């Protein structure tokens, strides 16, 4: 059975996709830590990130870095944070977000954005990434 993330990537469930290629896709988290918080997800459904092949892990990191640079340029921040926790959805993924301090890493303090706010952030990040 397809995971929630596979359904978002495939367009079965709405999502603000900001990056898409043959290996992975990235879309905005619906409960972001900071504005522009994205999930970088391999197209292959693998539960644990440590079970991904080295080429996929390398590609995910390259895409995460590119998204991180776009997040800083678009939303500001001192650093780019990344979390790999894998408890909510059984599909490997990287949380990538602009951060101003350790408090921005608190997954219990997520934001609630409206669909319109998510759409605005998605468009801004797609533009910064050249993903129109």
N, CA, C and O atoms as CSV, one atom per row, in Angstrom:
chain,resi,resn,atom,element,x,y,z
A,1,UNK,N,N,0.845,-1.188,0.000
A,1,UNK,CA,C,0.000,0.000,0.000
A,1,UNK,C,C,0.888,1.248,0.000
A,1,UNK,O,O,1.874,1.312,0.734
A,2,UNK,N,N,0.542,2.217,-0.808
A,2,UNK,CA,C,1.328,3.440,-0.937
A,2,UNK,C,C,1.296,4.257,0.352
A,2,UNK,O,O,0.269,4.350,1.025
A,3,UNK,N,N,2.447,4.847,0.679
A,3,UNK,CA,C,2.505,5.702,1.862
A,3,UNK,C,C,1.864,7.056,1.573
A,3,UNK,O,O,1.615,7.409,0.420
A,4,UNK,N,N,1.606,7.795,2.623
A,4,UNK,CA,C,1.082,9.155,2.504
A,4,UNK,C,C,1.986,9.992,1.603
A,4,UNK,O,O,1.500,10.758,0.771
A,5,UNK,N,N,3.302,9.845,1.771
A,5,UNK,CA,C,4.236,10.640,0.972
A,5,UNK,C,C,4.184,10.254,-0.503
A,5,UNK,O,O,4.258,11.127,-1.368
A,6,UNK,N,N,4.061,8.977,-0.799
A,6,UNK,CA,C,3.936,8.542,-2.191
A,6,UNK,C,C,2.672,9.121,-2.811
A,6,UNK,O,O,2.667,9.505,-3.981
A,7,UNK,N,N,1.614,9.181,-2.036
A,7,UNK,CA,C,0.360,9.752,-2.535
A,7,UNK,C,C,0.489,11.253,-2.789
A,7,UNK,O,O,-0.089,11.764,-3.748
A,8,UNK,N,N,1.235,11.964,-1.951
A,8,UNK,CA,C,1.464,13.397,-2.181
A,8,UNK,C,C,2.301,13.579,-3.442
A,8,UNK,O,O,1.962,14.390,-4.305
A,9,UNK,N,N,3.397,12.825,-3.550
A,9,UNK,CA,C,4.271,12.932,-4.717
A,9,UNK,C,C,3.501,12.605,-5.998
A,9,UNK,O,O,3.715,13.239,-7.032
A,10,UNK,N,N,2.611,11.619,-5.931
A,10,UNK,CA,C,1.834,11.208,-7.103
A,10,UNK,C,C,0.627,12.073,-7.401
A,10,UNK,O,O,-0.053,11.854,-8.404
A,11,UNK,N,N,0.341,13.060,-6.549
A,11,UNK,CA,C,-0.776,13.961,-6.777
A,11,UNK,C,C,-2.121,13.438,-6.308
A,11,UNK,O,O,-3.148,14.070,-6.558
A,12,UNK,N,N,-2.136,12.285,-5.625
A,12,UNK,CA,C,-3.397,11.750,-5.102
A,12,UNK,C,C,-3.896,12.556,-3.905
A,12,UNK,O,O,-5.099,12.642,-3.655
A,13,UNK,N,N,-2.961,13.137,-3.177
A,13,UNK,CA,C,-3.259,13.989,-2.026
A,13,UNK,C,C,-2.602,15.334,-2.307
A,13,UNK,O,O,-1.456,15.368,-2.756
A,14,UNK,N,N,-3.299,16.449,-2.053
A,14,UNK,CA,C,-2.689,17.748,-2.334
A,14,UNK,C,C,-1.462,18.006,-1.470
A,14,UNK,O,O,-1.391,17.590,-0.313
A,15,UNK,N,N,-0.507,18.699,-2.057
A,15,UNK,CA,C,0.699,19.094,-1.343
A,15,UNK,C,C,1.412,20.180,-2.113
A,15,UNK,O,O,1.248,20.305,-3.326
A,16,UNK,N,N,2.197,20.959,-1.413
A,16,UNK,CA,C,2.981,22.021,-2.042
A,16,UNK,C,C,4.350,21.458,-2.416
A,16,UNK,O,O,5.311,21.573,-1.655
A,17,UNK,N,N,4.422,20.852,-3.592
A,17,UNK,CA,C,5.685,20.270,-4.048
A,17,UNK,C,C,6.589,21.397,-4.532
A,17,UNK,O,O,6.197,22.206,-5.373
A,18,UNK,N,N,7.814,21.439,-3.984
A,18,UNK,CA,C,8.757,22.499,-4.332
A,18,UNK,C,C,9.944,21.974,-5.134
A,18,UNK,O,O,10.708,22.759,-5.696
A,19,UNK,N,N,10.101,20.653,-5.191
A,19,UNK,CA,C,11.188,20.043,-5.957
A,19,UNK,C,C,10.722,18.677,-6.429
A,19,UNK,O,O,10.034,17.958,-5.704
A,20,UNK,N,N,11.100,18.327,-7.643
A,20,UNK,CA,C,10.765,17.003,-8.152
A,20,UNK,C,C,11.792,16.594,-9.197
A,20,UNK,O,O,12.091,17.354,-10.118
A,21,UNK,N,N,12.328,15.390,-9.046
A,21,UNK,CA,C,13.214,14.818,-10.052
A,21,UNK,C,C,12.987,13.307,-10.065
A,21,UNK,O,O,12.050,12.819,-9.433
A,22,UNK,N,N,13.822,12.573,-10.769
A,22,UNK,CA,C,13.615,11.128,-10.902
A,22,UNK,C,C,13.871,10.346,-9.616
A,22,UNK,O,O,13.374,9.230,-9.464
A,23,UNK,N,N,14.639,10.917,-8.689
A,23,UNK,CA,C,15.035,10.212,-7.469
A,23,UNK,C,C,14.179,10.597,-6.271
A,23,UNK,O,O,13.858,9.758,-5.428
A,24,UNK,N,N,13.812,11.874,-6.203
A,24,UNK,CA,C,13.103,12.346,-5.010
A,24,UNK,C,C,12.170,13.506,-5.334
A,24,UNK,O,O,12.144,14.035,-6.445
A,25,UNK,N,N,11.420,13.867,-4.330
A,25,UNK,CA,C,10.581,15.063,-4.393
A,25,UNK,C,C,10.668,15.731,-3.032
A,25,UNK,O,O,11.027,15.101,-2.038
A,26,UNK,N,N,10.338,17.007,-3.001
A,26,UNK,CA,C,10.283,17.743,-1.737
A,26,UNK,C,C,9.001,18.550,-1.731
A,26,UNK,O,O,8.598,19.127,-2.742
A,27,UNK,N,N,8.374,18.575,-0.577
A,27,UNK,CA,C,7.132,19.329,-0.426
A,27,UNK,C,C,7.092,19.935,0.962
A,27,UNK,O,O,7.781,19.482,1.876
A,28,UNK,N,N,6.268,20.973,1.108
A,28,UNK,CA,C,6.179,21.661,2.386
A,28,UNK,C,C,5.501,20.794,3.434
A,28,UNK,O,O,4.540,20.079,3.150
A,29,UNK,N,N,6.023,20.874,4.647
A,29,UNK,CA,C,5.406,20.210,5.795
A,29,UNK,C,C,4.134,20.980,6.131
A,29,UNK,O,O,4.152,22.211,6.164
A,30,UNK,N,N,3.032,20.278,6.379
A,30,UNK,CA,C,1.771,20.973,6.676
A,30,UNK,C,C,1.748,21.546,8.090
A,30,UNK,O,O,0.887,22.366,8.410
A,31,UNK,N,N,2.681,21.127,8.935
A,31,UNK,CA,C,2.838,21.700,10.271
A,31,UNK,C,C,4.308,22.062,10.445
A,31,UNK,O,O,5.044,21.364,11.143
A,32,UNK,N,N,4.737,23.156,9.809
A,32,UNK,CA,C,6.162,23.476,9.754
A,32,UNK,C,C,6.740,23.968,11.078
A,32,UNK,O,O,6.041,24.524,11.925
A,33,UNK,N,N,8.038,23.741,11.220
A,33,UNK,CA,C,8.774,24.319,12.340
A,33,UNK,C,C,9.001,25.804,12.085
A,33,UNK,O,O,8.887,26.625,12.995
A,34,UNK,N,N,9.324,26.140,10.838
A,34,UNK,CA,C,9.495,27.527,10.406
A,34,UNK,C,C,8.914,27.635,8.999
A,34,UNK,O,O,8.646,26.619,8.358
A,35,UNK,N,N,8.719,28.862,8.516
A,35,UNK,CA,C,8.168,29.055,7.170
A,35,UNK,C,C,9.088,28.400,6.140
A,35,UNK,O,O,10.308,28.545,6.204
A,36,UNK,N,N,8.493,27.684,5.197
A,36,UNK,CA,C,9.255,27.026,4.140
A,36,UNK,C,C,9.809,25.656,4.505
A,36,UNK,O,O,10.524,25.055,3.704
A,37,UNK,N,N,9.497,25.150,5.689
A,37,UNK,CA,C,9.956,23.823,6.144
A,37,UNK,C,C,9.522,22.780,5.113
A,37,UNK,O,O,8.333,22.622,4.833
A,38,UNK,N,N,10.495,22.080,4.561
A,38,UNK,CA,C,10.216,21.092,3.513
A,38,UNK,C,C,10.655,19.696,3.933
A,38,UNK,O,O,11.557,19.530,4.754
A,39,UNK,N,N,10.006,18.708,3.358
A,39,UNK,CA,C,10.390,17.311,3.525
A,39,UNK,C,C,10.985,16.842,2.206
A,39,UNK,O,O,10.354,16.970,1.156
A,40,UNK,N,N,12.195,16.300,2.255
A,40,UNK,CA,C,12.844,15.743,1.075
A,40,UNK,C,C,12.664,14.228,1.165
A,40,UNK,O,O,13.112,13.591,2.118
A,41,UNK,N,N,11.998,13.665,0.154
A,41,UNK,CA,C,11.523,12.282,0.227
A,41,UNK,C,C,11.960,11.505,-1.018
A,41,UNK,O,O,11.724,11.959,-2.138
A,42,UNK,N,N,12.592,10.340,-0.837
A,42,UNK,CA,C,12.906,9.534,-2.020
A,42,UNK,C,C,11.619,8.987,-2.640
A,42,UNK,O,O,10.651,8.710,-1.932
A,43,UNK,N,N,11.616,8.837,-3.936
A,43,UNK,CA,C,10.440,8.253,-4.592
A,43,UNK,C,C,10.272,6.787,-4.184
A,43,UNK,O,O,9.150,6.294,-4.066
A,44,UNK,N,N,11.379,6.108,-3.972
A,44,UNK,CA,C,11.329,4.715,-3.534
A,44,UNK,C,C,10.829,4.662,-2.091
A,44,UNK,O,O,11.320,5.396,-1.233
A,45,UNK,N,N,9.876,3.811,-1.831
A,45,UNK,CA,C,9.332,3.670,-0.477
A,45,UNK,C,C,10.247,2.792,0.366
A,45,UNK,O,O,10.201,1.565,0.291
A,46,UNK,N,N,11.072,3.441,1.161
A,46,UNK,CA,C,11.966,2.766,2.095
A,46,UNK,C,C,11.682,3.363,3.459
A,46,UNK,O,O,11.711,4.583,3.615
A,47,UNK,N,N,11.410,2.534,4.440
A,47,UNK,CA,C,11.027,3.007,5.767
A,47,UNK,C,C,12.177,3.706,6.485
A,47,UNK,O,O,12.025,4.847,6.923
A,48,UNK,N,N,13.311,3.049,6.612
A,48,UNK,CA,C,14.446,3.580,7.373
A,48,UNK,C,C,15.483,4.188,6.433
A,48,UNK,O,O,15.901,3.539,5.474
A,49,UNK,N,N,15.898,5.412,6.693
A,49,UNK,CA,C,16.848,6.074,5.801
A,49,UNK,C,C,18.162,5.305,5.707
A,49,UNK,O,O,18.843,5.384,4.685
A,50,UNK,N,N,18.534,4.564,6.750
A,50,UNK,CA,C,19.789,3.807,6.712
A,50,UNK,C,C,19.723,2.636,5.736
A,50,UNK,O,O,20.750,2.030,5.431
A,51,UNK,N,N,18.541,2.313,5.248
A,51,UNK,CA,C,18.384,1.242,4.265
A,51,UNK,C,C,18.404,1.753,2.821
A,51,UNK,O,O,18.320,0.957,1.885
A,52,UNK,N,N,18.514,3.061,2.634
A,52,UNK,CA,C,18.621,3.626,1.285
A,52,UNK,C,C,20.019,3.360,0.734
A,52,UNK,O,O,20.978,3.282,1.502
A,53,UNK,N,N,20.146,3.222,-0.578
A,53,UNK,CA,C,21.477,3.042,-1.157
A,53,UNK,C,C,22.244,4.363,-1.090
A,53,UNK,O,O,21.652,5.436,-0.978
A,54,UNK,N,N,23.566,4.262,-1.159
A,54,UNK,CA,C,24.437,5.425,-0.984
A,54,UNK,C,C,24.160,6.526,-2.010
A,54,UNK,O,O,24.205,7.709,-1.673
A,55,UNK,N,N,23.878,6.153,-3.239
A,55,UNK,CA,C,23.619,7.158,-4.275
A,55,UNK,C,C,22.359,7.958,-3.955
A,55,UNK,O,O,22.322,9.169,-4.173
A,56,UNK,N,N,21.332,7.295,-3.441
A,56,UNK,CA,C,20.094,7.996,-3.085
A,56,UNK,C,C,20.324,8.921,-1.902
A,56,UNK,O,O,19.856,10.059,-1.908
A,57,UNK,N,N,21.041,8.449,-0.886
A,57,UNK,CA,C,21.339,9.297,0.277
A,57,UNK,C,C,22.110,10.532,-0.168
A,57,UNK,O,O,21.802,11.645,0.258
A,58,UNK,N,N,23.102,10.343,-1.016
A,58,UNK,CA,C,23.891,11.469,-1.519
A,58,UNK,C,C,23.007,12.457,-2.275
A,58,UNK,O,O,23.126,13.669,-2.092
A,59,UNK,N,N,22.133,11.946,-3.112
A,59,UNK,CA,C,21.236,12.817,-3.881
A,59,UNK,C,C,20.282,13.579,-2.959
A,59,UNK,O,O,20.057,14.774,-3.148
A,60,UNK,N,N,19.722,12.888,-1.965
A,60,UNK,CA,C,18.827,13.564,-1.012
A,60,UNK,C,C,19.549,14.707,-0.317
A,60,UNK,O,O,18.975,15.780,-0.131
A,61,UNK,N,N,20.806,14.490,0.070
A,61,UNK,CA,C,21.573,15.543,0.743
A,61,UNK,C,C,21.849,16.716,-0.199
A,61,UNK,O,O,21.789,17.873,0.220
A,62,UNK,N,N,22.148,16.428,-1.457
A,62,UNK,CA,C,22.363,17.505,-2.436
A,62,UNK,C,C,21.098,18.343,-2.600
A,62,UNK,O,O,21.159,19.573,-2.618
A,63,UNK,N,N,19.962,17.677,-2.718
A,63,UNK,CA,C,18.692,18.394,-2.863
A,63,UNK,C,C,18.374,19.158,-1.583
A,63,UNK,O,O,17.906,20.295,-1.645
A,64,UNK,N,N,18.619,18.552,-0.425
A,64,UNK,CA,C,18.375,19.233,0.852
A,64,UNK,C,C,19.211,20.504,0.958
A,64,UNK,O,O,18.718,21.532,1.424
A,65,UNK,N,N,20.466,20.446,0.533
A,65,UNK,CA,C,21.325,21.631,0.575
A,65,UNK,C,C,20.796,22.719,-0.362
A,65,UNK,O,O,20.772,23.897,-0.005
A,66,UNK,N,N,20.384,22.324,-1.531
A,66,UNK,CA,C,19.831,23.294,-2.489
A,66,UNK,C,C,18.568,23.949,-1.923
A,66,UNK,O,O,18.393,25.163,-2.021
A,67,UNK,N,N,17.697,23.140,-1.337
A,67,UNK,CA,C,16.480,23.674,-0.726
A,67,UNK,C,C,16.833,24.571,0.449
A,67,UNK,O,O,16.232,25.632,0.619
A,68,UNK,N,N,17.796,24.164,1.259
A,68,UNK,CA,C,18.219,24.978,2.396
A,68,UNK,C,C,18.711,26.354,1.972
A,68,UNK,O,O,18.360,27.357,2.594
A,69,UNK,N,N,19.518,26.410,0.922
A,69,UNK,CA,C,19.985,27.715,0.424
A,69,UNK,C,C,18.799,28.571,-0.031
A,69,UNK,O,O,18.758,29.774,0.225
A,70,UNK,N,N,17.842,27.942,-0.705
A,70,UNK,CA,C,16.651,28.677,-1.156
A,70,UNK,C,C,15.811,29.142,0.031
A,70,UNK,O,O,15.253,30.238,-0.004
A,71,UNK,N,N,15.715,28.331,1.073
A,71,UNK,CA,C,14.965,28.728,2.270
A,71,UNK,C,C,15.594,29.957,2.917
A,71,UNK,O,O,14.889,30.899,3.279
A,72,UNK,N,N,16.923,29.951,3.064
A,72,UNK,CA,C,17.590,31.110,3.666
A,72,UNK,C,C,17.368,32.359,2.825
A,72,UNK,O,O,17.101,33.434,3.362
A,73,UNK,N,N,17.479,32.219,1.505
A,73,UNK,CA,C,17.291,33.373,0.619
A,73,UNK,C,C,15.855,33.879,0.649
A,73,UNK,O,O,15.618,35.081,0.529
A,74,UNK,N,N,14.904,32.980,0.807
A,74,UNK,CA,C,13.489,33.336,0.737
A,74,UNK,C,C,12.907,33.750,2.078
A,74,UNK,O,O,12.169,34.732,2.161
A,75,UNK,N,N,13.234,33.010,3.123
A,75,UNK,CA,C,12.600,33.221,4.428
A,75,UNK,C,C,13.549,33.768,5.490
A,75,UNK,O,O,13.098,34.154,6.569
A,76,UNK,N,N,14.847,33.812,5.213
A,76,UNK,CA,C,15.822,34.265,6.192
A,76,UNK,C,C,16.121,33.183,7.213
A,76,UNK,O,O,15.486,32.129,7.233
A,77,UNK,N,N,17.099,33.464,8.058
A,77,UNK,CA,C,17.504,32.521,9.088
A,77,UNK,C,C,19.010,32.535,9.232
A,77,UNK,O,O,19.728,32.972,8.332
A,78,UNK,N,N,19.485,32.051,10.374
A,78,UNK,CA,C,20.926,31.991,10.623
A,78,UNK,C,C,21.558,30.728,10.064
A,78,UNK,O,O,22.707,30.742,9.622
A,79,UNK,N,N,20.810,29.649,10.084
A,79,UNK,CA,C,21.313,28.348,9.655
A,79,UNK,C,C,20.188,27.576,8.966
A,79,UNK,O,O,19.030,27.992,8.963
A,80,UNK,N,N,20.566,26.449,8.389
A,80,UNK,CA,C,19.571,25.514,7.882
A,80,UNK,C,C,19.599,24.303,8.799
A,80,UNK,O,O,20.644,23.685,9.001
A,81,UNK,N,N,18.441,23.973,9.350
A,81,UNK,CA,C,18.334,22.803,10.208
A,81,UNK,C,C,17.874,21.595,9.416
A,81,UNK,O,O,17.200,21.713,8.392
A,82,UNK,N,N,18.255,20.434,9.917
A,82,UNK,CA,C,17.804,19.201,9.294
A,82,UNK,C,C,17.559,18.170,10.394
A,82,UNK,O,O,18.366,18.012,11.311
A,83,UNK,N,N,16.440,17.479,10.283
A,83,UNK,CA,C,16.092,16.422,11.228
A,83,UNK,C,C,15.711,15.179,10.429
A,83,UNK,O,O,14.961,15.254,9.456
A,84,UNK,N,N,16.240,14.044,10.858
A,84,UNK,CA,C,15.823,12.754,10.316
A,84,UNK,C,C,15.304,11.970,11.508
A,84,UNK,O,O,16.091,11.499,12.330
A,85,UNK,N,N,13.986,11.824,11.614
A,85,UNK,CA,C,13.450,11.103,12.769
A,85,UNK,C,C,12.624,9.901,12.362
A,85,UNK,O,O,12.744,8.850,12.991
A,86,UNK,N,N,11.805,10.004,11.356
A,86,UNK,CA,C,11.141,8.848,10.778
A,86,UNK,C,C,10.074,8.145,11.591
A,86,UNK,O,O,9.818,6.963,11.363
A,87,UNK,N,N,9.449,8.825,12.522
A,87,UNK,CA,C,8.435,8.161,13.331
A,87,UNK,C,C,7.012,8.352,12.821
A,87,UNK,O,O,6.166,7.491,13.062
A,88,UNK,N,N,6.723,9.427,12.139
A,88,UNK,CA,C,5.345,9.748,11.781
A,88,UNK,C,C,4.844,9.024,10.544
A,88,UNK,O,O,3.692,8.593,10.506
A,89,UNK,N,N,5.685,8.883,9.538
A,89,UNK,CA,C,5.304,8.231,8.279
A,89,UNK,C,C,6.388,7.201,7.951
A,89,UNK,O,O,7.569,7.546,7.965
A,90,UNK,N,N,6.026,5.959,7.660
A,90,UNK,CA,C,7.022,4.924,7.382
A,90,UNK,C,C,7.610,5.032,5.970
A,90,UNK,O,O,7.511,4.105,5.165
A,91,UNK,N,N,8.219,6.180,5.693
A,91,UNK,CA,C,8.831,6.464,4.396
A,91,UNK,C,C,9.963,7.437,4.702
A,91,UNK,O,O,9.716,8.546,5.176
A,92,UNK,N,N,11.192,7.035,4.437
A,92,UNK,CA,C,12.360,7.856,4.771
A,92,UNK,C,C,12.169,9.292,4.288
A,92,UNK,O,O,11.647,9.526,3.198
A,93,UNK,N,N,12.597,10.252,5.110
A,93,UNK,CA,C,12.486,11.656,4.713
A,93,UNK,C,C,13.369,12.531,5.590
A,93,UNK,O,O,13.667,12.205,6.739
A,94,UNK,N,N,13.776,13.651,5.008
A,94,UNK,CA,C,14.574,14.653,5.705
A,94,UNK,C,C,13.712,15.886,5.926
A,94,UNK,O,O,13.085,16.381,4.989
A,95,UNK,N,N,13.675,16.383,7.150
A,95,UNK,CA,C,13.054,17.676,7.435
A,95,UNK,C,C,14.133,18.727,7.207
A,95,UNK,O,O,15.208,18.633,7.801
A,96,UNK,N,N,13.882,19.721,6.368
A,96,UNK,CA,C,14.843,20.786,6.081
A,96,UNK,C,C,14.140,22.112,6.306
A,96,UNK,O,O,13.052,22.342,5.777
A,97,UNK,N,N,14.773,23.004,7.109
A,97,UNK,CA,C,14.106,24.250,7.474
A,97,UNK,C,C,15.122,25.312,7.866
A,97,UNK,O,O,16.199,24.999,8.374
A,98,UNK,N,N,14.768,26.573,7.624
A,98,UNK,CA,C,15.590,27.691,8.077
A,98,UNK,C,C,15.447,27.790,9.590
A,98,UNK,O,O,14.346,27.660,10.124
A,99,UNK,N,N,16.564,28.020,10.282
A,99,UNK,CA,C,16.537,28.051,11.745
A,99,UNK,C,C,17.320,29.247,12.274
A,99,UNK,O,O,18.311,29.680,11.686
A,100,UNK,N,N,16.846,29.760,13.395
A,100,UNK,CA,C,17.534,30.861,14.065
A,100,UNK,C,C,18.117,30.454,15.412
A,100,UNK,O,O,18.800,31.250,16.055
A,101,UNK,N,N,17.856,29.233,15.842
A,101,UNK,CA,C,18.394,28.766,17.111
A,101,UNK,C,C,17.875,27.387,17.447
A,101,UNK,O,O,17.032,26.844,16.733
A,102,UNK,N,N,18.383,26.808,18.548
A,102,UNK,CA,C,17.977,25.456,18.942
A,102,UNK,C,C,16.475,25.299,19.165
A,102,UNK,O,O,15.946,24.203,18.980
A,103,UNK,N,N,15.781,26.350,19.551
A,103,UNK,CA,C,14.338,26.268,19.769
A,103,UNK,C,C,13.557,25.933,18.513
A,103,UNK,O,O,12.438,25.428,18.592
A,104,UNK,N,N,14.140,26.213,17.349
A,104,UNK,CA,C,13.463,25.914,16.087
A,104,UNK,C,C,13.434,24.419,15.771
A,104,UNK,O,O,12.796,24.010,14.800
A,105,UNK,N,N,14.112,23.599,16.572
A,105,UNK,CA,C,14.158,22.153,16.347
A,105,UNK,C,C,13.113,21.395,17.163
A,105,UNK,O,O,13.119,20.164,17.170
A,106,UNK,N,N,12.232,22.094,17.840
A,106,UNK,CA,C,11.234,21.471,18.710
A,106,UNK,C,C,10.021,21.036,17.894
A,106,UNK,O,O,9.180,21.862,17.539
A,107,UNK,N,N,9.929,19.751,17.600
A,107,UNK,CA,C,8.823,19.244,16.786
A,107,UNK,C,C,7.471,19.374,17.476
A,107,UNK,O,O,6.431,19.274,16.824
A,108,UNK,N,N,7.476,19.594,18.782
A,108,UNK,CA,C,6.210,19.784,19.501
A,108,UNK,C,C,5.678,21.209,19.337
A,108,UNK,O,O,4.532,21.484,19.691
A,109,UNK,N,N,6.496,22.110,18.806
A,109,UNK,CA,C,6.109,23.523,18.675
A,109,UNK,C,C,5.858,23.902,17.220
A,109,UNK,O,O,6.223,24.996,16.790
A,110,UNK,N,N,5.247,23.017,16.475
A,110,UNK,CA,C,5.016,23.274,15.057
A,110,UNK,C,C,3.959,24.350,14.843
A,110,UNK,O,O,3.076,24.563,15.674
A,111,UNK,N,N,4.081,25.025,13.693
A,111,UNK,CA,C,3.156,26.090,13.315
A,111,UNK,C,C,1.910,25.498,12.665
A,111,UNK,O,O,1.935,24.381,12.146
A,112,UNK,N,N,0.842,26.246,12.699
A,112,UNK,CA,C,-0.391,25.891,11.977
A,112,UNK,C,C,-0.605,26.977,10.928
A,112,UNK,O,O,-1.005,28.094,11.257
A,113,UNK,N,N,-0.341,26.650,9.677
A,113,UNK,CA,C,-0.522,27.608,8.591
A,113,UNK,C,C,-1.772,27.260,7.801
A,113,UNK,O,O,-2.150,26.094,7.688
A,114,UNK,N,N,-2.405,28.288,7.259
A,114,UNK,CA,C,-3.579,28.066,6.417
A,114,UNK,C,C,-3.127,27.514,5.063
A,114,UNK,O,O,-1.960,27.658,4.700
A,115,UNK,N,N,-4.025,26.890,4.320
A,115,UNK,CA,C,-3.678,26.439,2.970
A,115,UNK,C,C,-3.160,27.589,2.094
A,115,UNK,O,O,-2.265,27.387,1.274
A,116,UNK,N,N,-3.714,28.778,2.265
A,116,UNK,CA,C,-3.253,29.929,1.476
A,116,UNK,C,C,-1.820,30.303,1.843
A,116,UNK,O,O,-1.020,30.626,0.965
A,117,UNK,N,N,-1.491,30.262,3.132
A,117,UNK,CA,C,-0.120,30.566,3.559
A,117,UNK,C,C,0.854,29.516,3.026
A,117,UNK,O,O,1.950,29.852,2.576
A,118,UNK,N,N,0.454,28.251,3.077
A,118,UNK,CA,C,1.303,27.193,2.526
A,118,UNK,C,C,1.495,27.374,1.023
A,118,UNK,O,O,2.597,27.174,0.513
A,119,UNK,N,N,0.443,27.748,0.315
A,119,UNK,CA,C,0.542,27.972,-1.131
A,119,UNK,C,C,1.492,29.123,-1.440
A,119,UNK,O,O,2.288,29.037,-2.375
A,120,UNK,N,N,1.415,30.196,-0.662
A,120,UNK,CA,C,2.311,31.343,-0.846
A,120,UNK,C,C,3.758,30.930,-0.609
A,120,UNK,O,O,4.643,31.268,-1.395
A,121,UNK,N,N,3.994,30.196,0.481
A,121,UNK,CA,C,5.350,29.741,0.783
A,121,UNK,C,C,5.851,28.770,-0.282
A,121,UNK,O,O,7.015,28.828,-0.679
A,122,UNK,N,N,4.982,27.887,-0.740
A,122,UNK,CA,C,5.363,26.939,-1.783
A,122,UNK,C,C,5.760,27.639,-3.066
A,122,UNK,O,O,6.764,27.286,-3.684
A,123,UNK,N,N,4.982,28.625,-3.470
A,123,UNK,CA,C,5.297,29.378,-4.691
A,123,UNK,C,C,6.618,30.122,-4.546
A,123,UNK,O,O,7.424,30.141,-5.477
A,124,UNK,N,N,6.845,30.730,-3.395
A,124,UNK,CA,C,8.093,31.457,-3.161
A,124,UNK,C,C,9.296,30.518,-3.233
A,124,UNK,O,O,10.313,30.858,-3.836
A,125,UNK,N,N,9.184,29.355,-2.629
A,125,UNK,CA,C,10.299,28.410,-2.627
A,125,UNK,C,C,10.505,27.791,-4.008
A,125,UNK,O,O,11.648,27.615,-4.432
A,126,UNK,N,N,9.437,27.461,-4.712
A,126,UNK,CA,C,9.565,26.952,-6.087
A,126,UNK,C,C,10.273,27.975,-6.972
A,126,UNK,O,O,11.129,27.616,-7.780
A,127,UNK,N,N,9.918,29.236,-6.818
A,127,UNK,CA,C,10.555,30.294,-7.604
A,127,UNK,C,C,12.046,30.363,-7.294
A,127,UNK,O,O,12.869,30.447,-8.205
A,128,UNK,N,N,12.395,30.327,-6.007
A,128,UNK,CA,C,13.802,30.383,-5.607
A,128,UNK,C,C,14.588,29.178,-6.124
A,128,UNK,O,O,15.784,29.284,-6.393
A,129,UNK,N,N,13.922,28.044,-6.262
A,129,UNK,CA,C,14.570,26.817,-6.739
A,129,UNK,C,C,14.519,26.669,-8.258
A,129,UNK,O,O,15.118,25.745,-8.809
A,130,UNK,N,N,13.812,27.569,-8.937
A,130,UNK,CA,C,13.661,27.452,-10.382
A,130,UNK,C,C,12.770,26.290,-10.785
A,130,UNK,O,O,12.908,25.754,-11.884
A,131,UNK,N,N,11.853,25.893,-9.902
A,131,UNK,CA,C,10.934,24.770,-10.146
A,131,UNK,C,C,9.545,25.323,-10.441
A,131,UNK,O,O,8.673,25.263,-9.574
A,132,UNK,N,N,9.323,25.839,-11.590
A,132,UNK,CA,C,8.032,26.450,-11.937
A,132,UNK,C,C,7.116,25.442,-12.518
A,132,UNK,O,O,5.983,25.768,-12.871
